């Protein structure tokens, strides 16, 4: 898969809504069927710049800032609190059934949501994600998280952002504009938001729920993804009665940045040909 050399398009402006757990920030644009994007641990609603630009001509594209990201309020480190926040966000669209795209952390929340509220979801896309780590409640915080938080404090947001961008896009030929943009997003990480989201993923375990996913589901995995452990990918694939699984050739953990045209084409094809009315 060749790296696509494109300038990063502008995102739609950030908006705010009030929820039962505090403020939630998001971005949206376009008209048509609703497609909602949920970002990963190092993202925000800004992560979907290429999807806003590439898909909003045909769809209403929306993306949240997960609790503790952007201007969204913190919630407890419990996946059900994130699901509640998502439910209130999706409530903006009334009775419309949506396509939900969850990447990495966002995919863990999305799969839980699709089981909890099947009447809200027409299609589900699980992108470079996993069912959660399933650690017990008394497990200590992960060593990786503590290391990341120390790094953020010691070297500052800008340098931290560049380190994380290179983790997401570990290739020498990534366009400079794209790498810089990914670094900018990671540099905006709120430490407590990261701490709670990481703990949420550490404790979450969707394995018993995955067979209950009833919507047409597309699972996207990166051939060179260094983040999602192979055993977690195997658990996801074994649990979901998915419509399709595509291993994206040559791509790592941020295909929406690395090959946005290709990534968008996979989404468009799935939305158009998933067999739903």
N, C-alpha and C positions, 0 to 999 in steps of 0.2 A: 504494500500500500504506500504510494507516494505521499509525502507530506504536501498538503495544500498550502500554497503561499498566498495568503490573503490578509489584507488589513482587517483589523477588528472593527465591526460596525458598531454604531452607537446603540445603546440600550434605551428602551422607553423609560420615562421618568419613574422614580420610586413613588409609590403611593402607600397610604396607611389606612388600616381599619382597626376598629376596636373589637376585641374578643373577650371572652370570659376570663382569660388568663393574662390580659394586657394587650398592648399594641402589637400588631402584626404588619410588617412591611412586605411589599410585593411590587411586581411590574407586570404590565400586560399591554397588548396591542393586537390589532387585527380583528376581523369579523369571521364568523362561521362556527363550525364545531369547536368545542373547547378542548384545548390540549394544555395540561398543567405539568410543569417541570419542577422536580425536587432535587436540589443539589447535594453534593457530598460534603465531607468534613472540611475540606479546604475551599469550599465554594461560597456562593451567595447567589441571589437572583441575577447578578451580573455575569455569572458563568455561562448564561445561555444567550449571549449576544448574537452568535451565528444562527441560533434557532429562531430568535425573534425576527431576524432579518430574512432568513430563508423560508420560514413557514407561515408568517403572519399574512402573506398575500392570500392564503387559502383558509386559514384557521384563526380563531382567537387564541393567541398564545399567552399564557400566564406563567409566572414563576414566583414562588415565595422566597422570602428570607426565613429559613428555619428558626425556631425559637433560639434566641441567643446570638443570632446573626443579623447583620444589617441593623435595622431599627426595631427588630422584633424582640419582645420581652422574653426574659428567661422563663423556663418552666422547669418542673422537677425532672430529674434524670431518669425518667420512666417513659417507655415507648408509648404507653397509653396517653400520656400528656401531649406528646407530639401528634398522635393520631387525633386527639380532640382539637388541637389547633388547626390541623389540616381539615377536619370536618367543618369547622366554622369558616375557613377560607373557601372551601368548595361550596359552602352554603350560599355564597354570593351569587352563584349561578342557578339557584332555584332548583327546578326539577330536571334540568339538563343533565344527561349522562355524559361523562367526560372520558377522554383518553388521559391516563395518568402515566407519566414517565418519571421513574425514580432512579437516580444514579447513586451508586455506592450507598452512603448513609440514607439517602432519599429512597433508595429501593427497598431497604429494610422497613422503613415507615410505610411505603406504598403497598407492599405485599400485605402487611398487617391491616392497612386500611381497606384494601380490596376485599378481604374476608369479612371484616366488621361491617362494611357498608356496600354490599354487592350491588344494591340498587342504584348507586351513584356512579359506578364505573362501567363504561362500555368496553374499554380495552386497557390493557396493562402492559407497560414496557419496563423491564427490569434490566438496568444497564450497569455492568461491571459491579455487581452487588452480591449480597450474601444474606443468609437468614438471621444473622446476629450470632454473637459468640457464646451465648448461653452460660455465662459464668454465674455462680451462686451469689446471693445477696451479700454474703460476708467476704467476698473476694476483694483483695486490695485493688486500688486503681492500677491500671496497666502501666508497666514500666516504660513502654513506648510513649504513652501520654505524658508521664511525668518528665521524661527526657525532653519532649517537645516543649512543654511549658517552661522548663528551665532555659532551653535554648532561646525561646521568645523573649524571656526576661533579660537574658545575658547579652544577646546581640542586637535586640531591637526589632521592631516590626518589618522594616525594609529588608534587612538581610535575611530575616526569617522567611519572608515572602519569596525571596529569590531561591532559597534552599528548597522550599516546598514546590515551587514551580519546576525546578529541575527534577524533583522526584516524580512529578506528574508527567513531565514531558522529557523523558531521558533519551533524547535523540539530538545529534549535533546539527541537524538541518531544520529544526523548528524555526519558523520566521521570528525574527527578533521582536516584532510587534506583538505576536501571540504570547511569547514567553514573558515579555514585560507585563502584558495584561494579566496573565495568570499569577505573576508575582504580586501585582497590585492587589488582586482579590485576596490572596492568602495573607498579605500584610494587614488587611483590615480585620483579621480574625480577632474576636473578643475572647480573651483567655477563659473566662468563666463559661461562655457559650461553648467553646471547644471542650472544656472539661466535662460539662454536663452531657453534651452530645456523645462524647466518647464513652462515658459511663453508661449512657442509655444503650449504646450498641453492645457494650461489654455484657450487659445483663439480659438483653433481648434474646429471645429464642423463638423464631417463627417456624421451626421444623414441624411441630405438630399441626400447624395451620396451613402449610403450603398445599397439601392435597385438597383443601377446601376452596382454593382459588378457582372460581367458575368462569371468569372472563377469558376471552382470547388473550393469550399472553405471548409476548416476544421477549426472549432472553438474549441479551447481547453480552458477549464476553470478549475481552481483548487478548489476542494471541500472545502479546508480550506484556500483559498486565503484571506489574511487580507488587501490587498492593493486595488484591484479593487472593487469599490462600487457596490452592487447588482443592483442598478438602471441602472448603466452604462452597466453592463453585459446584462441586460434585453433589453436595447436600441440596443445593438449590435445584439443580437439574433433576435430581432424583425425586424431589418432592412436588414439583409443579407439573401439572398436565399441560405443558406449554404448547402453543400453536407452532412456534418455530424457535430454534436456537441457532444463532449465527455467531460463529467465532470470527471476529473482525481481523482480517489478516494484517500483521505488522503493527497493530495498534496497541497502545498501552492503556493507562487508566483514565485518560482524558480524551476520548475519541471525538467529543464535541468540539474540542480545540484542535486536535491533531489532524483530523480529516472531516471538517464540518459538512462539506458537500455530500460525502459518502454517508455520514451518519444521518443527515437529514433525509437522504434518499431511502434509507432503511425505514425510517419512521413513516415517510409518505407512503411507501409501498405497503407497510403493515396496516396503516389506517385505511387505505383504499381497498385492501384485499383480505381482511381478516374474517370475512364471512358473515359479519353482522349486517343488520339492515341499516 
